[in-house]
Amino acid sequence: MASKNKYLVFAVIGIAAASGAAWWLQKPAQPPQRTEAGASGTGTPAGGGAAAGAGRPVAVEAVTVRKMALRDDAEAVGSLKSRQSVMLRPEVGGRITQLNFHDGQRVRRGQVLVQLDDQLPRAQIQQSQAELSIAQANHKRNQELVAQGFISQRSVDESAANLEVAQAKLALAQATAQRLKIVAPFDGIAGIRGVNVGDYLKDGADIVNIEDLDAVYVDFRLPERLQSKVRPGQTAQVTFDALPGVRYAALVQAISPQIDADGRAIAVRGCIDNRRLQLRPGMFARVTTVFSERSDARVVPEEAIVPDGSSPYVLKVVEGKEPGSKVTRRTPVQLGVRSPGWVEVLDGLSAGDLVVTAGQQRIRKDGTEVRVVELGKQGNGGAAASAARPASGAAGAAGAAGGVGPKAAAVADAPAPSTSAAPASPSPVTASSVPSAMAVRSEAQPLPGPNPCQLAGSSTRSTAPGHRAPV
């Protein structure tokens, strides 16, 4: 037993000695590995490696500022409402004797739709007419007698008052009888009735709704920051989930003067020509309000913008002091409309300027010498990656925005910008030159004749002296 313990101790000591020898032999090989890593650029440079890499130009990716067709718009959701809508209700109670319409039938203004029992009012009219005849005869006879001096003027005045009372009774009986006739207040389409002949209706009971569908209103809300952009008379494009592939044009007619304090939004109402009767009140609508359109907007990729608080800037590539050299220059820019993957530059850049899109973190100061990487010369894979970058960036931005609009799809399908060192001439891209999500939707062509939306808008405007219509 003692010999076994002795062998175990010797074995442990031997293993420990072998491990220490192996560690000691491997320790001198570590400094060459660090030096090699520093020379190859994969580790921390040491000594001469840092000095050798300090004079090399920084490799960056860059694109030229290009011109593109952009549209300043805003997307919202809304619902449709009838231009005129009313629920017919009787003013007095009575029993239905006639129904002069069918469900879903077009009705005309003044058409008698429901007739209530009017026997008693008609009898009252006959009685009032008889009393009126007697009052007229008495007043005429008194006028003849007072002329001959047989009666006083007081008798004539009393007969004149009796005549007026008889006339008032007849008018009251006629008005009562007229209230038992329910007529259409405007041209429209009748809904589905909930009453039948013989039903007794109390005053205020629902009979049937009438909807004027020649024009429908689309009500939607916009953020309060857009209140200075939206104006009456602007156009909006409206699409419906229930009618895929069809796009309608809406005319902005009214803007609420009050901003909703709960959602900080402003209510807007547009009008759509619906003489085809394809739209129904209550439908869900997606509205794109167009504020302005520009065919020559200067745009750069989103990755070219370096945020710096309220003063964003870009790194523009310009000619250096030495021939053929390129250096960076920090250039503040004023941004405008954003689209998926692209940003409009209002001030600070010109079409054809070269801006850095990747590698800004390697540039520590202004005037750093750079080398523009030409991705097209890296093989087919590099060219494919370069062509796919704008589309992927646009798709990502579109996902963040909640959808791709007409201008967004046009930008996403645009060809990849040039990345050569020399500024290339910008080629304008328009929304009509590339397929888009909205291009597959067919615009509803207007029908011949006056647009009911324009007629409604012109009739509501004031023509009083000194009134100025909104621009």
C-alpha positions, 0 to 999 in steps of 0.5 A, spaced: 500 500 500 505 504 501 509 503 494 502 504 491 502 511 494 509 512 492 508 511 485 502 516 485 506 521 488 511 520 483 506 520 477 503 527 480 510 530 480 512 528 473 505 531 470 506 537 473 514 538 471 512 536 464 506 541 464 511 547 466 516 545 461 511 545 456 509 552 458 516 555 458 517 552 451 511 556 448 512 563 452 518 565 447 514 564 441 508 570 443 512 576 441 513 574 434 506 573 434 504 580 436 509 583 431 506 579 425 499 581 427 501 588 428 504 588 421 498 584 418 494 589 421 489 584 424 492 586 431 495 592 435 500 595 431 507 596 435 513 600 433 514 601 426 507 598 424 504 604 426 508 609 423 508 605 416 500 605 416 500 612 418 501 615 411 496 611 407 490 614 405 483 611 408 479 607 404 472 609 403 466 608 399 462 614 396 457 616 391 455 622 387 449 627 389 444 626 384 437 629 381 431 625 382 423 626 382 421 627 389 414 628 392 412 631 399 406 628 401 404 625 408 400 618 409 394 617 413 388 613 414 381 615 414 373 613 413 368 615 408 362 619 409 356 621 405 355 628 402 348 628 405 345 623 409 339 623 413 334 618 417 327 619 416 323 620 422 315 622 423 314 629 426 307 626 429 305 619 430 300 615 426 299 609 422 302 607 415 298 607 409 303 607 404 310 605 402 312 609 395 319 606 395 323 600 395 329 598 399 336 600 395 332 605 390 334 611 388 329 617 390 328 624 388 327 630 392 320 632 394 318 624 392 313 622 397 316 616 401 311 614 406 304 616 407 301 616 414 293 615 416 290 622 414 283 621 415 282 626 421 286 632 418 283 631 411 276 632 415 279 638 419 281 641 413 274 640 410 271 643 416 276 649 416 274 651 409 267 651 410 268 656 416 273 660 412 267 661 407 262 663 412 267 668 415 268 671 408 261 671 406 260 675 413 265 680 412 263 681 405 256 683 407 258 687 413 263 691 408 256 693 404 252 694 410 257 699 413 257 703 407 250 704 407 250 706 414 246 700 417 252 697 422 258 700 425 265 700 424 266 695 430 262 690 426 266 690 420 272 689 424 270 683 428 268 680 421 275 681 419 278 678 425 273 672 424 276 671 417 283 671 419 281 666 425 278 661 419 284 662 415 289 660 420 285 654 422 285 652 415 293 653 415 293 649 421 289 643 418 293 643 412 300 643 416 298 637 420 296 633 414 302 635 410 306 632 416 303 625 415 307 625 408 314 624 409 318 626 403 325 625 400 329 632 402 334 630 396 336 626 391 339 619 393 339 612 395 334 609 400 337 604 405 333 598 408 327 600 411 325 597 418 317 598 417 311 596 413 304 598 412 300 598 418 305 599 423 304 605 428 309 609 428 311 614 434 314 621 433 321 620 432 321 613 430 326 611 425 323 609 418 329 609 413 336 612 411 337 616 405 344 617 402 347 622 397 352 617 394 354 622 387 360 624 392 363 622 398 367 625 403 373 622 406 375 624 413 382 623 415 387 627 420 394 629 419 399 631 425 399 638 427 406 640 424 403 639 417 398 644 418 402 650 414 402 645 408 395 643 407 391 647 403 384 647 400 384 645 393 390 640 394 389 633 391 390 627 395 390 619 392 386 615 396 386 607 396 381 602 399 383 595 401 376 593 399 378 595 392 385 593 390 388 596 384 384 602 384 386 609 386 381 615 387 383 622 387 380 626 392 380 634 393 381 637 399 375 641 401 375 643 408 380 643 414 378 644 421 380 650 425 381 647 431 387 642 433 385 636 437 388 636 444 388 629 445 392 626 439 395 633 436 392 632 429 388 636 425 382 634 421 381 634 414 376 633 409 376 631 402 371 630 396 371 624 391 367 623 385 363 617 386 358 617 380 360 610 379 357 608 386 363 604 387 364 607 394 360 606 400 360 610 407 364 607 412 369 604 408 376 604 410 381 609 406 388 610 406 390 617 404 396 620 401 396 627 401 400 631 396 403 637 398 408 639 392 412 635 387 419 636 384 423 633 378 430 635 380 431 634 387 438 633 389 438 627 394 444 623 397 443 616 401 441 616 408 448 613 410 452 619 407 448 624 413 452 624 419 448 627 425 450 632 429 445 635 434 441 640 430 447 641 425 447 634 420 453 634 415 456 630 410 464 628 408 465 631 401 471 628 397 474 634 393 481 634 390 487 635 394 493 639 394 497 633 390 495 632 383 490 626 383 489 626 391 483 626 394 481 629 401 475 630 405 471 636 407 466 637 412 460 640 409 454 642 413 447 641 409 440 642 410 435 636 409 428 636 406 424 631 404 426 623 406 424 617 402 426 610 404 434 610 403 434 617 400 434 624 403 433 631 400 439 636 400 436 643 400 443 647 401 450 645 402 451 640 396 450 641 388 449 635 383 455 631 382 459 632 388 462 626 391 460 624 398 462 619 403 457 613 404 461 608 408 468 609 412 466 616 416 469 613 423 476 612 420 476 620 418 478 623 424 479 630 422 478 635 416 482 634 410 484 627 411 487 623 405 482 618 402 482 613 397 475 611 394 473 604 393 471 602 386 466 597 388 465 595 381 472 592 380 471 587 386 468 582 381 461 580 380 459 579 387 462 586 389 458 589 383 451 585 385 452 587 392 453 595 390 447 594 386 443 591 392 445 596 397 440 602 395 435 597 394 436 594 401 437 601 405 430 603 401 427 597 404 429 598 411 427 605 411 420 603 408 419 598 414 421 603 419 416 608 416 410 603 415 410 602 408 412 604 401 409 610 397 410 612 390 416 616 391 419 610 395 418 605 390 421 609 385 427 610 389 428 603 391 428 601 384 433 606 382 440 603 379 446 603 384 449 610 384 456 611 381 462 610 386 468 612 382 473 617 384 471 622 379 464 625 379 459 622 374 454 626 371 447 625 375 442 622 371 435 624 373 430 619 375 423 620 375 417 616 378 415 614 371 421 611 369 421 605 374 415 600 376 412 602 383 407 599 388 402 605 386 404 604 378 400 598 378 394 601 381 389 604 375 387 611 376 379 612 376 378 616 370 373 622 371 366 621 368 363 626 363 359 632 366 361 637 372 364 634 378 360 634 384 366 635 388 367 642 385 360 644 385 360 642 392 366 646 394 364 652 389 357 653 393 360 653 400 364 659 398 362 665 401 362 671 396 361 677 400 365 683 399 372 683 402 372 675 403 378 672 400 378 665 399 384 661 401 389 659 397 
